[in-house]
Every structure is written in structure tokens, then in C-alpha cells.
């Protein structure tokens, strides 16, 4: 189990945007935009195709890690949530990037699809609805976390999943602070709070994946 968790952590530590930018001879996205090496900033910096490739890479590494952990684990009930926890720890706090990393949403989805595809489809639909309504990836992520919290309370009861949720909330702390500030500013101006309707919601520009 310990060896499998170390492998999951190391796989998670391989950052898709930094690796692919190096291979494609593109500039490091950590020097642009939000400076976050995740999907949203990758799309804004190097375009949709590059960003979607990063998304596929980061989600695939967690998917593969869960399958590898299941294969290596001799227990009749391998703890896939624990394996995903280590993947997300590596993704968010990569030793190869001196403790920097993404915000964990892409890695989260890849792992969830490996653990429970039905849950993955459900949470992806929630994210999509949240994003379409608000035009804000951070609020899409918030919608997903609300769904995941509800699912963990009623079904999974996993401490590892609580830790995963806590990490992703922590990684989005700047987004939450700016959203609170923006909505407070909008409310004082007596206008309807909307990510699309206000340029003051800078967290939407920072991205969340």
C-alpha cells in the first residue's frame, strides 16, 4: 500500500502543462495569466487544443494511477480514494515544481471516473451546469464540490475523500476570496451578481482547474 501511494504521488507530480509546453517548445504558462499550471490558464495562454491536451493528460494520470493501484493491491477491497488522495497531493504540490502545482479539478475527475464512472458523469454534469450558468470555472468547481460533499455524506463516508475536498478548497482559496469580494461589491451597487456581468470577478479569469 505504501509503495503504491508513493507511485501515485509521483505520477500525480508530473504536471501536464509544464511537460507539454517544454516538449512543444512553448513558453511556461507559469509566467502568464494566473500563473497556475492548470487547464484554464493553459487554454488562455496557448489555446484550446493545448489546454484540452493538458486536461486529458492530467485526468488520465489519475485514472491510470487508480487502475495501477487496484492491480498492485493484494487487498480484496483496495482503497481507491486513498490512491486518488496521493495523486492529487502530487498534482497540487509537485516536488518537481518546488511545491507548486495545479488546483486539482482535472486530476479529481480522472480519478473519479476510474472509481465510479456514474458518479463521474453526474459530477461532470454539475460542473457543466454551474459553468454554463455563471461562465465562471471557479463556480463550476464549487458546484462539483457541493455534489461530492453530498455524495460522501450519504454514501462514501471516506476520510480520504474529505481530505481531497479540503485540498481542492484550499487550492481555490484565492478564488473564493475574490468571489466574495466581487459579490459584496455587486450587492452594494444593487446589481444582479453574475460572473459574466461583472468584470470585478477576477477569480473567473484566474481559472480553477
C-alpha positions in Angstrom: 0.0 0.0 0.0 2.8 2.4 0.9 4.7 1.7 -2.3 1.5 2.2 -4.3 0.8 5.5 -2.7 4.3 6.7 -3.4 3.9 5.8 -7.1 0.5 7.6 -7.2 2.1 10.7 -5.7 5.0 10.7 -8.2 2.6 10.1 -11.1 0.4 13.0 -9.9 3.5 15.2 -9.6 4.1 15.2 -13.4 2.5 18.4 -14.5 0.9 18.2 -17.9 1.1 21.9 -18.9 4.8 22.3 -17.9 5.8 19.0 -19.6 3.8 19.6 -22.8 5.0 23.2 -23.1 8.6 22.0 -22.8 8.0 19.3 -25.5 6.2 21.8 -27.8 8.8 24.5 -27.3 6.2 26.8 -25.8 6.6 29.3 -23.0 6.0 28.2 -19.5 2.4 29.1 -18.6 3.5 29.8 -15.0 4.9 33.0 -16.4 1.5 34.1 -17.9 -2.0 34.9 -16.7 -2.9 33.5 -13.3 0.5 31.6 -13.3 -1.4 28.5 -12.4 -0.1 25.4 -14.3 -3.6 24.1 -14.9 -6.1 23.7 -17.8 -7.9 27.0 -17.6 -4.6 29.0 -17.7 -3.2 26.7 -20.4 -6.2 27.4 -22.6 -5.9 31.2 -22.1 -2.1 31.1 -22.7 -1.6 28.6 -25.5 -5.1 28.0 -27.0 -7.9 25.5 -26.7 -6.1 22.5 -28.3 -3.1 22.8 -25.9 -5.4 23.3 -22.9 -7.6 20.3 -23.7 -4.4 18.2 -24.2 -3.3 19.3 -20.7 -6.8 18.4 -19.4 -6.6 15.0 -20.9 -3.1 14.4 -19.6 -3.9 15.5 -16.0 -7.1 13.5 -15.8 -5.5 10.4 -17.5 -2.7 10.3 -15.0 -5.1 10.0 -12.0 -7.2 7.5 -14.0 -4.2 5.3 -14.7 -3.0 5.6 -11.1 -6.2 4.3 -9.7 -6.1 1.3 -12.1 -2.5 0.6 -11.3 -3.2 0.8 -7.5 -6.1 -1.6 -7.9 -3.8 -4.0 -9.9 -0.9 -3.8 -7.4 -3.1 -4.0 -4.2 -3.5 -7.5 -2.8 -6.4 -6.5 -0.6 -9.9 -7.6 -1.6 -11.1 -4.0 -1.1 -8.3 -1.6 -2.3 -8.8 2.0 -1.1 -9.0 3.8 -4.3 -9.8 7.1 -2.6 -6.5 6.9 -0.7 -4.7 6.4 -4.0 -6.5 9.4 -5.5 -5.6 11.5 -2.5 -1.9 10.9 -3.2 -2.3 11.7 -6.9 -4.0 15.0 -6.0 -1.3 15.8 -3.4 1.3 15.3 -6.1 -0.6 17.3 -8.6 -1.2 20.2 -6.3 2.2 20.2 -4.5 4.6 18.7 -7.1 8.2 18.3 -5.8 9.3 18.7 -9.5 7.8 22.2 -9.4 9.1 23.0 -5.9 5.8 22.5 -4.2 3.7 24.3 -6.9 1.0 22.7 -9.0 -2.5 22.8 -10.3 -5.7 23.2 -8.4 -6.7 19.5 -8.6 -10.0 19.5 -10.5 -8.8 17.8 -13.7 -7.0 15.1 -11.6 -10.1 14.7 -9.4 -12.3 14.0 -12.4 -9.9 11.5 -13.9 -9.7 9.6 -10.6 -13.5 9.6 -10.0 -14.2 8.2 -13.5 -11.8 5.3 -12.6 -13.5 4.7 -9.3 -17.2 5.2 -10.3 -18.0 6.3 -13.8 -21.6 7.0 -12.9 -20.5 9.4 -10.2 -18.0 11.0 -12.7 -20.8 11.7 -15.2 -23.0 13.1 -12.5 -20.3 15.5 -11.2 -19.3 16.5 -14.7 -22.9 17.4 -15.5 -23.0 19.5 -12.3 -19.8 21.3 -13.2 -21.1 21.9 -16.7 -24.3 23.4 -15.5 -22.5 25.6 -13.0 -20.1 26.8 -15.6 -22.8 27.4 -18.3 -24.9 29.4 -15.8 -22.1 31.5 -14.3 -19.5 31.5 -17.1 -17.0 31.0 -14.2 -14.8 27.9 -13.9 -14.4 28.5 -10.1 -18.1 28.4 -9.5 -18.3 25.3 -11.7 -15.7 23.7 -9.4 -17.7 24.9 -6.4 -20.8 23.2 -7.8 -18.9 20.0 -8.2 -17.5 20.1 -4.7 -21.0 20.6 -3.3 -22.2 17.5 -5.2 -19.1 15.5 -4.0 -19.6 16.6 -0.4 -23.3 15.4 -0.5 -22.3 12.1 -2.0 -19.6 11.5 0.6 -22.0 12.3 3.4 -24.7 9.9 2.2 -22.7 7.1 0.5 -18.9 7.0 0.6 -18.1 8.1 4.2 -14.5 8.3 3.2 -11.9 10.3 5.3 -9.6 10.3 2.3 -12.3 11.9 0.2 -12.8 14.6 2.9 -9.1 15.3 2.7 -9.3 15.5 -1.1 -12.2 18.0 -0.9 -10.2 20.1 1.7 -7.1 20.2 -0.5 -9.1 21.4 -3.5 -10.9 24.0 -1.4 -7.5 25.2 -0.1 -6.1 25.4 -3.6 -9.0 27.6 -4.6 -8.8 29.9 -1.6 -7.9 32.9 -3.7 -10.9 32.3 -6.0 -13.3 32.2 -3.0 -11.9 35.4 -1.5 -12.2 37.3 -4.8 -15.7 35.9 -5.5 -16.8 37.0 -2.0 -15.3 40.5 -2.6 -16.9 40.7 -6.0 -20.4 39.6 -4.9 -20.2 42.0 -2.0 -19.3 44.8 -4.3 -22.0 43.9 -6.7 -24.6 43.8 -3.9 -23.7 47.3 -2.7 -24.2 48.5 -6.3 -27.7 46.9 -6.3 -26.9 44.9 -9.4 -27.5 41.2 -10.1 -24.5 39.0 -9.1 -23.2 37.4 -12.2 -19.8 36.2 -13.3 -20.5 37.3 -16.8 -22.0 40.6 -15.9 -19.1 41.9 -13.8 -15.5 42.5 -14.7 -14.8 42.7 -11.0 -14.9 39.0 -10.5 -11.3 38.4 -11.3 -11.3 34.9 -9.9 -13.1 33.8 -13.1 -10.1 35.0 -15.1 -7.8 33.0 -12.8 -9.3 29.7 -13.6 -9.8 26.7 -11.3 -8.6 23.6 -13.0 
